[in-house]
Amino acid sequence: MKKLSQNKFALLPVLDRAPRRTFVSALIACSLVGAAAPALANKANDTLVYAVGLEPENVSPYHNNVREGIILSHLAWDTLIYRDMETGEYQPLLATSWKWEDPTHLLFTLRKGVTFQNGDAFSAADVAFTFNYVTSPESKIVTRQNVDWIDHAEQVDEYTVRLVLKQPFPAALEYLSGPTPIFPEKYFKSVGIEGYAKAPIGTGPYKITEVLSGEGANLERYEGYFEGGPIKKPAIGKIQFRVIPDPDARLAQLMTGGVDWTWRVPSDQADEMKMMPNLEVISSETMRVGYLAMDTSSEALKDSPFRNKLVREAVNYAINRDALANELVRGGSRAIYTPCFPSQFGCDVSAGKKFEYDPTKAKALLAEAGYPNGFQTDFYAYRDMDLAEAVLGDLRAVGITSKMHMLTYAALRKEQRSGNVPLAFQTWGSYSVNDASAMTSVYFNGGADDINHDKEVMALLDAADTNVDPEIRKKNYSEAIKKITEAAYWAPMFSYSSNYAFSKELNFTAYPDELPRFVESSWK
């Protein structure tokens, strides 16, 4: 197969995780010595410090698609609609009511008395501007799949706006309650996207007061946040978002009180940290799915072994999903066999071909495909080195050896969209949208991230995404899932659980949509 230049990205060796466990164990032992008086400085100055390993390439919600950016989006911006996590019902947020005029016209009455964090009044002009901007080519947004069902928006009067759809899109309300925040027209036009990325403004319960490139961002409670909606004014006055790439450094700061909250803690470390009297550790399954994506359409990879269906099937049989879920991820993780999360509307798990772990069969399929001794490939990832190494081990056991390229998410996305990535370990959390269109259609309906371009699948998904009859939607999603899994374009592997570790002085509730709601948090 055609190889990428090895000079382009550094190749990473397989790492032994034992030193990290030793480090964490030693750190816990040292911390226990002084655990009787844990640091409470952040509670004292009413500042919640949360630390993660990744930084959004741009804090603008439409110009990044990493989970860390989604967290910021829900803190500093509002959407038209709010979805209640307990009931699943849609509630008024920036819009007080809405109605379908017909299958492609959605009319919104907007909330009066709302102001942006710079004092500008919120109106229909801002809503119309936002959706007309993000659907225009010049916006260069990276979350195109979240708005490409919108044709345009029309301002009817000061507090009424009409959303015009390209075609019927029954999941519209779900998207309008999630990845579609509203921008301030006047301010955005005055500063442009570059200025907005440095000093963003929204209507949300927190205001981003400082963007620290490479370090994170500072936020303060927006005292002018409107009352009467489903989101209440936050109890905590300030939030500091900190980017600490090294996981050991994050945990060290958490244990010594420099950080109040972090997540995605490896399960073995999470178990050890439960001994810490000043910390609380909880686990919760999320909507995020880990999968292997195999490119079958790139001209640059036309000689790739993954063009052969037998090879892709071999990859699927080679992966020990149960071991990954139960022994590494843990915390409620489960094996996944579909290109969607089971709770999403239209995710018919019975339709997916189930590739049970069978390395002997994987080897036989590789031999049948013309690779009796296996082959070597480039393997890309952007997170979770321990999981990536386990997957590499499963592949190596059947004869597929890999050179790993660990990139930032933005760099991996660019390379994959350019057709340079034969095999990648990736994850997707669907922007917390509980509809198969937010995952299956993103990767298999001909968009920028579709690396297979199966026309039959695309037709089925187009029908599923646009039909107002839920039974017809389900039928088309089911058939698409059947074709995708039978073609083995992906190797879906497991659902993610998230291990949250945080100060015992903090009230925090985890939700399955993988969205930490710091707005609801408070100090004990």
N, C-alpha and C positions, 0 to 999 in steps of 0.2 A: 504494500500500500504506500501511498505518497506520505512522506514524513514531513512534519514541520521542522523548521530550523531549531536545533537544540540551543542555539544562542539566544533565541527570542525570549524564552522564559527559563528561569532556573529550575532544574530538576531536583525534586526533593527526595531524600532517602527515606526508607521506612524507619519509623521511630519506635523505640521501646517505651511504653507508657509507664513502666515501673518507677523510673526516677521521679515522675510527676507525683505518683502516689506517695512516694517517700517524702517528697517536698511538702505535700499537703499534710501528711500525717505529722511531720515534724513541726509544721506551722501551727497545727491544732494543739499539739502538746505544749508548745511555747505559749500559745494564747490562753490555754487552760490555767496556766500559772497565775495570770492576772485577770481571769475572767470574772472575778467577784465585782470588779468595778469597770464594766464595759464603757467604751467611749460613747457619750450621748451628745456630742457637740452639735450634730445636725438637727436633732430634736430641739436643742437649746436655741438655735438660731432659726428654727422653722424652715430648714432647707433639706429637702429630700435629694440625695445624691444617688443616681442610678447609673451603673456602669455596664457597658456592652463591648463586644469585640469589633463591631463594624461601624463604619460611618457612612451616612447617605452621601452620595456624590453631589447632591444638591438638596437643600432643605425644602425646596418647593415640592409639594406633594405629588405633582404631576411629572416632575423631572427626576424622580428616583423610584425604584421599585423594590427596595429592601425593607425588611420588617422594622428596622430602626427608624426609617423615614415615616412609616405608617404610624408608629407610636407618636412621633412629633406632630403628625398631621391631626390626630385626634385630640391632642392637647391644645393646639394653637388655632385650629380651624373648625368650623361647623359645616355640616351638610344640610340639605333641605329637610331630610327625614331622619328619624332616629329609630333603630330597631331595638326593642326591649329584649335583652338576653334571656330573661326568665320566661317570657310568654311568646317571643318571636313576633310580636305585633309591631306594626309600624306606627310611630307616634310623631306628632308635629315637632319640628325643631326650628329651622329658619322659615319653613313653610308651615302655615297653620292649617291648611287644608289643600286637597288636590282632587282632581277628577279626570277621568278619561273622557275626552270629547269624542274620540273614536280610537281605533287601535294604534294610530300613529300620532295622536295629539294629546298631550298631557298638560292640563292647566293647573297652575299653582297660585294660591293666595298666600302672600308672604307676611311674616310677623312685623309689626310696626314697633318702633322704639328701640331697635337693635343698632348698635354702633360698632364699627371696627375699632381695633385697639389703638388707632391714632386719632379717634374721635369722629371720623367720617361716618355719616349716616348710611346704613344699609338699605338698599332698595332693589327693585326689579332690574335696574340698570346693571347692577353688579352681577346678578345671576345670568342675565343675557350675555354680558361681556365674558364671563367665565367660560360658559359652554361654547360660545362662538370662538373664543380664543383657543381653547384646548382642542377643538375639532379642526382647527386650521393647520395647514402644513407648516407655516412659519413658527408655530409654537414649539416644535421639535420635542414634544413630550415623549417620555419613554413608557408611559402607561396607556398607550393608544388603545389597547384592548378594552379598557374600562369605559371608554367614551365613544368608540367607533360606531355604536348603534345610534348615536345622535346625529341628526342632520344639521339642525341649528336651533337657536332659541330666539323668541320674539318678546320684546317688552310690550305688554298690553297697556298698562298704566303704571303708576309709581310702585304699587304693591301687588301687581299681577304679572305673571310671566307664563308664556306658553313654550313648552318643549316639543319640538317637531322631530319625530324619529324617522330614520331612513326607511324602516319597515317595522312591522310589529315586533316588539321585544318584551315579552312578558316578565322578564327579570328586571325590568327598569327600576322598580321601587327598591329592590334589593341593592342595586348598584348606587342608587341615589341616597341610600342610608349608609354607604361605606366609603368607597374610594373616589368620591366626587365633591371635594370641599369647594367653598365659594371664595373667590378672590375679590379684592376691592378694586373696582375699575379705575377710579381717579388716581389712586396711589400707584397701582401697577403701571399704568401708562406713563406716569411721571418718572419712574425709576427703571423700568424695563426689567427683563428677567435677571440680568446680572445684579442690579441693585436690589431686586426683590430677594434674591438668594442670600444676600448679605444682611438685609434688614426686613424680614418678612412681616406681614400684617395679616391678621385674620379676625374673625369674630369670636374665637374659641375662649374657653375658660382660663387659659394661660397665654401670656404674651412672650414670644421669644425676644429677649432683650439683647442678646449677644450671640452671634455665631462665631465659634472658635474653630477655624479651619484645622482639621487634623486632631482636634481635641474634644469637640462636642458643641454644646450650646447651653446658655443660661436662660431660664424662664422665670417669670413672676406671675402670680395670680392677677388676672384682669379684673380689677375692682368694678369696672363698668359692665361686667357680664350680665346679660338680661335675665330677668326672673320669670318664672311661670312655665319654663320648659322642662323637659325630662332630665336635663343635666343641671345639677345644682352647683352653686359657687363652691370651689374647692376649699377644703379645710386647711391644706398645707399652703403656706405663702409662697415658697420658692422651690424650684426644681433645678438641679444641675444634671445635665446629660453629659456623661463622660465616656470617651472612647479610650479603652485600655485594651489593646490587641492581645497582650499576653494573658492567658487565662489564670496563670498562677499569680500574677500581679493583681488581677482583679480580686481573686479570693483573699489574697493577703490584705488588701485594703478593706475588704468587707469584714474580715475577722478583727482588724484593729480599729474599726470604726470610721475609717476614711470614706467608706462607701456604705450606703444603706440597703441597696437592693441590686441583685444581679440575677441572671438566669442562664439557662442552657449549661448548667453545671453537670459534668459527667456523673453518671449514677454512682460509680464507686466513690467518688469524692463527696457526693451529696450524702451518702450513707455515713461517711466519716464525720461530716460537718454537723450531723444531727446531735453529736456529743457536745457541741458548743452551747453553753447556757445562754449566751446573748444573741443567738441566731435562731431563726425558724426556717425549716426547709420543707417545702411541699412539692408534690409532683402532680401533673395534670396532662392528660392526652390533649393534643391540639389537632387542628385541621391540616397541619403541614404534613406533606408526604415526601419521603425521600425516594428517588428513582434514578435509574440509569437511562440516559437518552442516547440513541444511536442514530447518526446521520445517514440517511439513505438517498438524499437528493442533491447534495453539493457536487458541483462539477469538479471542484478541487479535490474531492475525495472519491472520485469515480472508481478507483481501484480498491477502495476500502473493503475489507472482509465483511463489514456490516451491511453491505448491499445484499448479501446472501441471507435469506430468511432462516436457513438452517443455523447459521452462525448466531443470529439474534435469538433463536430459540435456545441454543446452547448456553448463551449468556443467562437467559432466564432460568434454565434448569440448574445453573452453577451457583446461584445465589441462595444461601441459607437464610431465608427471611425470618424464620422463627428464632434462630439464634441471634440475629441482629436485633430483633425486637425485644426478645425476652432476656438476653444476657448482656447486651450493650446499651441499648436505649432505655429499656425498662420503664417503670413509672406509668404503666397503662398502654405502652406502645403495642401495636399488633401488626401482623403481616398484612401487606396490601398487594392486591393483584390487579387493580384497576387504575386507569389514569385519572382518578378523581377520589375525593374523600367520601366514605360511605354515607355520611349524613347529608351530603349535597343533593338537592333536588335533581333527579335524573341519573344519579350514580347507581346503576343497577349492578350490584356486585355479582349477581348470579349470571350475568351476561359475559363476564370476563373469563377468558381461558386461564385456568389456574395451573401455573407451572410449579409443581411441587419440587422440592429440593432433590435433585437426582444427578450427582456429578458423573456417574457412569453413563447415563444417557447423554449428558452434555458432551462428553468425550466422543461418543459414537456419532453424534451429530456433526461435530467438528471434522471427524474423519470423513464422513459422508460429504461434507462441504468441500473437501480437498485440503484440509488442514490436520492430517493425522498427528503431527507433532506440535499442533497449536500455532500461534503466531504472536507477534509483538505489536502493540498499539500504543498511541499516546492517550493518556487518561487525564481528564481535567476535573478539578474540584475547586471550591471556594471556601469551604468550611468543614468542620468536624473531621479533623485528621484521623482520629481513632476509628471512626466509621469507614472513612475512605480506605484506610489500611486493611480493615476487615474485608471489605468488598474486593480489594485487590488480591487478598489471600484466597478468597473463594475462586476468583478467576484464574489465578496462578495454578490452583490445584487441578484445573482441567486443561491447562496448557496455554492460557492466554496471559502473557506477561505484559506488564505495562510500565511506561515511563510517566511518572506523575508530574503534572504542572499545577501548582497551587497558585491561583490568581485571586485578585479581588473580584467581587461579583460583577462590577461594571466591566472589567477587562474580559472576563469569561463571556459575558453576554455579547460583547462586541465581537469576540473571536467566533462565537457560535453563530451569530447572525451573518458573519462573513463567510461561513462555510468551512471553517478551519478546524473544527472539533469533531473527531470521529466518535468519541465516547466520553460522556461526562456524568459525574455524580452531582446531581442537583437536588434542590428542594423547592417546594412551592406551597405557600400558605393561602393562596386564592384571595388575598386581600381581605380575608375573613368573610368573603361572600359565599353564602350557603347555597350555591347553585352550580351545576356542572359546567355551565358556560364559563365560569371563572377559572376553570382549570382545563378540562378536556378541550374546550373550544379555543382557549388561548394557545395551546400547543399543537392542535391538529386541524384548525380551520383556515389555514392558508395565511396566517398573519406572520409578523416578523420572526416569531419564535417557532414556527412550524418548520422542522427540518426533514419532514417526510413527504408532505404534499400529496397525500392520497386523495384523489378527486372524489372517489366514492364516499370516503369518510367526510370530506369537506361538505359534500351535498347533504349528507345526513345531519351534520351538525348545524348547517345553515337552516335546515328545516326545523330542527329542535330549538334553535335559538330564537326563531321568529314566529312560531305558531302560538296563538293564544290559547289553544286547547291543551290543557296539561297532560292529557292521556296521549295525545299525538307527540308532544314533547318527549315524554317518557319513552315511547316506542322508538323514536329516532335516536335518542341518546343511547338506548340499550343496543340498538343495531350498530351504532358507531363504536361503542365500547367493545362489542364482539369482534368487529373487524380490526380495530387497533390492537387488541390483545392477541388475536389469531395471527396477525402479521408480525407480532413481537417487536413493534417499533420501540417500545420502552421495556424496561424491566422495573415496574413499580416494586418497591421493596417493603416499606414499613411506614407507619404513621409515627410522627414525632410526639414524644411527651416532652414536657419542659420541666426541669428541676429548678424551682425558684428558691433562692436563698436570700434572706433579708433580716434586718434587725428586728428583734422581738419588740422593740418600741414602736413598730410600724404595723398598722392595720392594713392588710393587703389581701385581696381576693383574686384568685386565678380563674380565667374563663377559657372555654375550649376554643374560642376563635383566635387565641394567641395574641390578644390585645391587652396588655397591662393597663388597667384603668386607674392611673394615679389620681385622676380627678376624684375618685371615690375613696382614696386612702386618707388616713388621718394618723396622728400620733396617739399612742395610748397614754 
